[in-house]
Amino acid sequence: MRRSNKSTENTVNRADGNISLVEQLTPLARQINCLDIGRITDICMKHIPNLVGARLASLYILDETSNILHLHKHNHPFLINKIVSLNQNPPSLMVMAVRSKELILVGDIDTHKKPIIKKSQRSFSENYKTNNCVIAPLICQDRIVGVLNLADKIESNGFDSEDIALIELFSQLVGASIGNIKLFEKIQHQATTDGLTGLANHKTFYEILEKELWRSRRYGGQISLIMIDIDNLKKINDTHGHRAGDKVIREISQKIRECIRQIDTAARYGGDEFAVILPNTSLADAIVVAMRMVDTVAHSPTTWKKEQIALSISVGLGQYDADTNPEDITSSSDRALYTAKQAGKNTVRIFEPSEKFNL
């Protein structure tokens, strides 16, 4: 009977512990299910390590275009790698976890066999108090979005099966939320940019122009606006096809981007027309930018099916006060652009309030 009572008591204690754990996990799971990367990071750096008794944590997020894991946040009191390339050879534990899409548990990194990590590969190994760690790939819809690393469990003999179950649970939740954030950002980006060129689209252009005008009204200054049209695009489309025309649009958009500052905004205004907002920029400086665009494009022919195609643009621009209507700004620079086209293309014309246009 006593053994039975003791067994019952242990069962009750475990049950109480499980209830306590559930009470901890439920609000954390709800908090992770969000589009706030700051909140998710906070849970990864504080709450998850506390649950499994890990001293150190780091969160890396994958940039799929470059195949590089970027360090997003860590709680280490020492430096760690800020970037980890997935193309490295031999692969690190983090790269192995990403490639296999499976959690890697290391009880003792000195004796770990798959892979064997040489001390020369472990730049910061002396800073750890233990040799144990867990590398958990973060996955959303079978795609890697990042990695959560936990290390230095000093209590007991390292990470046990219950710890691993918790880490796997939270890595799934964190992976799903980071994946949702990436999807949300992608949708937002698609809604504000032109699909062919990656520049701001027509709607976003006017939103930014309104903001810059408001900024100028509040802090002073003027805005210059450049309107650009690709010369002879119809002829290129008719001669070489629309795919060649699309290539021309993409390449010229890139040349325009190369000629402006980070604070400037380049947009695809229409089919073969671009617009560039130059905040707090004098007319003289805007003319320099416009001439640079014309010269850059003229000296950058494209090739289509081994045939070289000469390129050029016509440009109209003006400088405007903060109280000018956005539609008046674009129509005025557009009129200057029309004059540039009429003047023989591959040139720049300037809008003047007197409606005279000069070189």
C-alpha positions as CSV (number, residue, x, y, z in Angstrom):
1,M,0.0,0.0,0.0
2,R,2.8,2.4,0.8
3,R,4.5,1.8,-2.5
4,S,1.1,2.4,-4.2
5,N,0.7,5.7,-2.3
6,K,4.2,6.8,-3.2
7,S,3.6,5.9,-6.8
8,T,0.4,7.9,-6.8
9,E,2.1,10.8,-5.1
10,N,4.8,10.9,-7.9
11,T,2.2,10.7,-10.5
12,V,0.4,13.6,-9.0
13,N,3.6,15.6,-8.8
14,R,4.4,14.9,-12.5
15,A,0.9,15.9,-13.4
16,D,1.2,19.1,-11.5
17,G,4.5,19.7,-13.2
18,N,3.0,19.1,-16.6
19,I,0.1,21.4,-15.9
20,S,2.6,24.1,-14.9
21,L,4.6,23.5,-18.1
22,V,1.5,23.8,-20.2
23,E,0.6,27.0,-18.4
24,Q,4.0,28.3,-19.5
25,L,3.9,27.0,-23.0
26,T,0.4,28.2,-24.1
27,P,1.0,32.0,-23.7
28,L,4.4,31.7,-25.3
29,A,3.0,29.8,-28.3
30,R,0.4,32.5,-28.7
31,Q,3.0,35.3,-28.5
32,I,5.1,33.6,-31.1
33,N,2.2,33.4,-33.5
34,C,2.6,37.0,-34.7
35,L,4.3,39.3,-37.3
36,D,6.4,41.0,-34.7
37,I,10.0,39.8,-35.2
38,G,11.0,41.7,-32.0
39,R,8.6,39.7,-29.9
40,I,9.7,36.4,-31.5
41,T,13.3,37.2,-30.9
42,D,12.7,38.1,-27.3
43,I,11.2,34.6,-26.7
44,C,14.1,32.9,-28.5
45,M,16.7,34.8,-26.4
46,K,15.0,34.6,-23.0
47,H,12.0,32.2,-22.6
48,I,13.1,29.2,-24.6
49,P,16.6,29.1,-23.0
50,N,15.0,29.4,-19.6
51,L,12.7,26.5,-20.3
52,V,15.5,24.1,-21.2
53,G,18.2,25.6,-18.9
54,A,20.5,26.9,-21.7
55,R,22.8,29.8,-20.9
56,L,23.3,31.0,-24.5
57,A,21.1,31.5,-27.5
58,S,21.5,32.9,-31.0
59,L,19.0,33.4,-33.8
60,Y,20.1,33.4,-37.5
61,I,17.8,34.3,-40.4
62,L,18.4,33.0,-43.9
63,D,18.7,35.2,-46.9
64,E,17.7,32.8,-49.7
65,T,19.0,35.0,-52.5
66,S,22.6,34.9,-51.2
67,N,22.4,31.5,-49.3
68,I,23.7,33.2,-46.2
69,L,22.5,33.0,-42.6
70,H,22.6,36.4,-40.9
71,L,22.9,36.8,-37.2
72,H,19.7,38.5,-36.0
73,K,20.2,38.4,-32.2
74,H,22.2,36.7,-29.6
75,N,22.7,36.8,-25.8
76,H,26.4,35.8,-25.8
77,P,28.7,38.0,-23.8
78,F,31.3,37.6,-26.5
79,L,31.5,37.9,-30.3
80,I,30.1,35.2,-32.6
81,N,29.9,34.9,-36.3
82,K,27.6,37.5,-37.9
83,I,27.2,35.6,-41.1
84,V,27.4,31.9,-42.1
85,S,27.5,30.9,-45.7
86,L,25.6,27.7,-46.6
87,N,28.2,27.0,-49.3
88,Q,31.1,26.6,-46.9
89,N,33.2,23.5,-47.1
90,P,33.7,21.6,-44.8
91,P,30.2,22.4,-43.5
92,S,29.7,23.6,-39.9
93,L,27.1,22.1,-37.6
94,M,24.7,25.0,-38.5
95,V,25.1,24.3,-42.2
96,M,24.7,20.6,-41.6
97,A,21.4,21.3,-39.7
98,V,20.1,23.5,-42.6
99,R,21.0,21.0,-45.3
100,S,19.5,18.0,-43.5
101,K,16.5,20.0,-42.1
102,E,17.0,18.1,-38.9
103,L,17.9,19.2,-35.3
104,I,21.4,18.4,-34.3
105,L,22.1,17.6,-30.6
106,V,25.7,17.7,-29.5
107,G,26.6,16.3,-26.1
108,D,30.3,16.9,-26.4
109,I,31.6,18.8,-29.4
110,D,35.1,17.5,-28.8
111,T,34.0,13.9,-29.4
112,H,31.1,14.6,-31.9
113,K,31.5,12.5,-35.0
114,K,29.1,13.8,-37.6
115,P,30.7,16.1,-38.6
116,I,34.0,16.2,-36.7
117,I,34.5,19.9,-35.9
118,K,38.1,20.8,-35.6
119,K,39.2,23.4,-33.1
120,S,40.5,25.5,-35.9
121,Q,36.8,25.8,-37.1
122,R,35.6,26.9,-33.7
123,S,36.8,30.4,-33.3
124,F,34.9,31.1,-30.0
125,S,35.0,27.6,-28.4
126,E,37.1,28.9,-25.4
127,N,34.2,31.2,-24.4
128,Y,31.7,28.3,-23.7
129,K,31.5,26.7,-20.3
130,T,30.3,23.4,-21.6
131,N,30.7,21.3,-24.8
132,N,27.0,20.8,-25.4
133,C,24.7,22.6,-27.8
134,V,21.6,22.2,-29.9
135,I,21.2,23.5,-33.5
136,A,17.6,23.7,-34.5
137,P,16.7,24.6,-38.1
138,L,13.7,26.8,-38.4
139,I,11.4,25.5,-41.2
140,C,8.2,26.9,-42.8
141,Q,6.4,24.9,-45.4
142,D,9.5,22.7,-45.9
143,R,11.7,25.7,-46.5
144,I,14.5,26.8,-44.2
145,V,14.0,30.3,-42.8
146,G,16.6,30.4,-40.1
147,V,18.4,28.6,-37.3
148,L,18.1,28.7,-33.5
149,N,21.2,27.7,-31.5
150,L,21.1,26.9,-27.8
151,A,24.3,26.1,-25.8
152,D,25.8,25.7,-22.4
153,K,23.3,23.7,-20.4
154,I,25.3,23.5,-17.2
155,E,22.7,21.6,-15.0
156,S,22.5,17.8,-15.3
157,N,24.2,16.1,-18.2
158,G,23.3,18.4,-21.0
159,F,20.1,18.5,-23.0
160,D,17.7,15.6,-22.4
161,S,14.8,14.2,-24.4
162,E,12.3,16.6,-22.8
163,D,14.5,19.5,-23.7
164,I,14.7,18.3,-27.2
165,A,10.9,17.9,-27.5
166,L,10.4,21.5,-26.3
167,I,13.1,22.9,-28.6
168,E,11.6,21.0,-31.6
169,L,8.1,22.4,-30.7
170,F,9.3,25.9,-30.4
171,S,11.5,25.7,-33.5
172,Q,8.4,24.7,-35.5
173,L,6.4,27.6,-34.1
174,V,9.2,30.2,-34.6
175,G,9.9,28.9,-38.1
176,A,6.2,29.2,-39.1
177,S,6.1,32.8,-37.7
178,I,9.3,33.9,-39.4
179,G,8.0,32.3,-42.6
180,N,4.8,34.3,-42.3
181,I,6.8,37.5,-41.7
182,K,8.8,36.9,-44.9
183,L,5.7,36.2,-46.9
184,F,4.0,39.4,-45.5
185,E,7.1,41.4,-46.4
186,K,7.1,39.9,-49.9
187,I,3.5,40.7,-50.5
188,Q,4.1,44.3,-49.2
189,H,7.1,44.6,-51.6
190,Q,5.1,43.3,-54.5
191,A,2.3,45.8,-53.8
192,T,4.7,48.8,-53.8
193,T,7.2,47.8,-56.6
194,D,7.1,47.2,-60.3
195,G,7.5,43.6,-61.1
196,L,9.8,44.0,-64.1
197,T,12.3,46.5,-62.8
198,G,12.0,46.4,-59.0
199,L,11.6,50.1,-58.9
200,A,8.7,51.8,-57.0
201,N,5.4,51.5,-59.0
202,H,3.2,54.4,-60.1
203,K,1.1,54.3,-56.9
204,T,4.1,54.3,-54.6
205,F,5.7,57.1,-56.5
206,Y,2.8,59.4,-55.7
207,E,2.8,58.4,-52.1
208,I,6.5,59.1,-51.7
209,L,6.1,62.4,-53.6
210,E,3.4,63.5,-51.2
211,K,5.6,62.6,-48.2
212,E,8.6,64.5,-49.6
213,L,6.4,67.6,-50.3
214,W,5.1,67.4,-46.7
215,R,8.7,67.1,-45.4
216,S,9.7,70.1,-47.5
217,R,6.8,72.2,-46.2
218,R,7.7,71.4,-42.6
219,Y,11.5,71.6,-42.8
220,G,12.1,73.8,-45.9
221,G,13.7,73.1,-49.2
222,Q,12.6,72.2,-52.7
223,I,12.1,69.1,-54.7
224,S,13.5,68.3,-58.1
225,L,11.8,65.7,-60.3
226,I,13.2,64.0,-63.3
227,M,11.0,62.3,-66.0
228,I,12.7,59.8,-68.3
229,D,11.5,58.1,-71.5
230,I,13.2,55.3,-73.4
231,D,13.9,56.3,-77.0
232,N,12.7,54.1,-79.8
233,L,11.3,51.3,-77.5
234,K,8.5,50.6,-80.0
235,K,11.0,50.1,-82.7
236,I,13.0,47.7,-80.5
237,N,9.8,45.8,-79.7
238,D,8.8,45.6,-83.4
239,T,12.2,44.5,-84.6
240,H,13.4,42.2,-81.8
241,G,10.2,41.3,-79.9
242,H,8.8,42.3,-76.5
243,R,11.2,40.1,-74.5
244,A,14.0,42.2,-75.9
245,G,12.0,45.3,-75.0
246,D,11.6,44.0,-71.5
247,K,15.4,43.5,-71.2
248,V,16.0,47.1,-72.3
249,I,13.5,48.4,-69.7
250,R,15.3,46.3,-67.0
251,E,18.8,47.4,-68.0
252,I,17.9,51.1,-68.3
253,S,16.1,51.0,-64.9
254,Q,19.3,49.6,-63.4
255,K,21.4,52.4,-65.0
256,I,19.0,55.0,-63.6
257,R,19.3,53.4,-60.1
258,E,23.1,53.6,-60.4
259,C,23.0,57.3,-61.0
260,I,21.0,58.4,-57.9
261,R,21.5,58.5,-54.1
262,Q,19.9,56.2,-51.6
263,I,17.6,59.0,-50.4
264,D,16.3,59.5,-54.0
265,T,13.3,57.5,-55.3
266,A,13.3,56.0,-58.8
267,A,9.9,54.7,-60.1
268,R,8.5,53.1,-63.2
269,Y,5.9,55.7,-64.0
270,G,4.5,54.0,-67.1
271,G,5.4,51.5,-69.8
272,D,8.6,53.1,-71.0
273,E,8.7,56.1,-68.7
274,F,10.4,56.5,-65.4
275,A,10.3,59.2,-62.7
276,V,13.0,60.1,-60.1
277,I,12.3,62.2,-57.0
278,L,15.3,64.1,-55.7
279,P,14.5,65.5,-52.2
280,N,16.1,68.8,-51.2
281,T,18.1,69.0,-54.5
282,S,18.9,72.1,-56.4
283,L,18.1,72.4,-60.1
284,A,21.8,72.6,-60.9
285,D,22.5,69.3,-59.1
286,A,19.4,67.7,-60.7
287,I,20.8,68.6,-64.1
288,V,24.1,66.9,-63.3
289,V,22.2,63.7,-62.4
290,A,20.1,63.9,-65.5
291,M,23.1,64.4,-67.8
292,R,24.8,61.5,-66.1
293,M,21.8,59.3,-66.8
294,V,21.7,60.2,-70.5
295,D,25.5,59.6,-70.9
296,T,25.4,56.3,-68.9
297,V,22.6,54.8,-71.0
298,A,24.1,56.1,-74.3
299,H,27.3,54.3,-73.5
300,S,25.6,51.0,-72.4
301,P,24.2,49.2,-75.4
302,T,22.5,45.9,-74.8
303,T,22.8,42.6,-76.7
304,W,19.9,40.5,-77.9
305,K,20.6,37.2,-79.7
306,K,24.2,38.3,-80.5
307,E,23.0,41.6,-82.0
308,Q,23.9,44.9,-80.3
309,I,21.2,47.4,-79.7
310,A,22.0,51.0,-79.1
311,L,20.1,52.7,-76.2
312,S,19.2,56.2,-75.3
313,I,16.8,58.2,-73.2
314,S,15.2,61.6,-73.2
315,V,14.9,63.5,-70.0
316,G,12.8,66.4,-68.7
317,L,13.2,67.9,-65.2
318,G,12.3,70.8,-63.0
319,Q,12.6,72.1,-59.4
320,Y,9.5,72.8,-57.4
321,D,8.4,74.5,-54.3
322,A,6.9,72.5,-51.4
323,D,3.4,73.9,-52.0
324,T,3.3,72.7,-55.6
325,N,0.6,70.1,-56.4
326,P,2.0,66.6,-57.2
327,E,0.1,66.4,-60.5
328,D,1.5,69.8,-61.5
329,I,5.0,68.6,-60.7
330,T,4.8,65.5,-62.8
331,S,3.0,67.3,-65.7
332,S,5.6,70.1,-65.8
333,S,8.6,67.7,-65.9
334,D,6.6,65.6,-68.4
335,R,6.3,68.7,-70.7
336,A,10.0,69.2,-70.5
337,L,10.4,65.5,-71.4
338,Y,8.2,66.0,-74.4
339,T,10.3,68.9,-75.5
340,A,13.4,66.7,-75.2
341,K,11.8,64.1,-77.4
342,Q,10.9,66.7,-80.0
343,A,14.5,68.1,-79.9
344,G,15.9,64.8,-81.3
345,K,16.0,62.5,-78.2
346,N,19.0,61.5,-76.2
347,T,19.0,64.9,-74.5
348,V,17.8,66.8,-71.4
349,R,15.3,69.7,-71.2
350,I,14.4,71.8,-68.2
351,F,11.0,73.1,-67.1
352,E,10.9,76.8,-66.4
353,P,8.0,78.5,-64.8
354,S,7.9,80.9,-67.8
355,E,7.3,77.7,-69.8
356,K,10.6,78.2,-71.7
357,F,12.8,75.2,-72.0
358,N,16.6,75.4,-72.1
359,L,19.4,72.9,-72.3
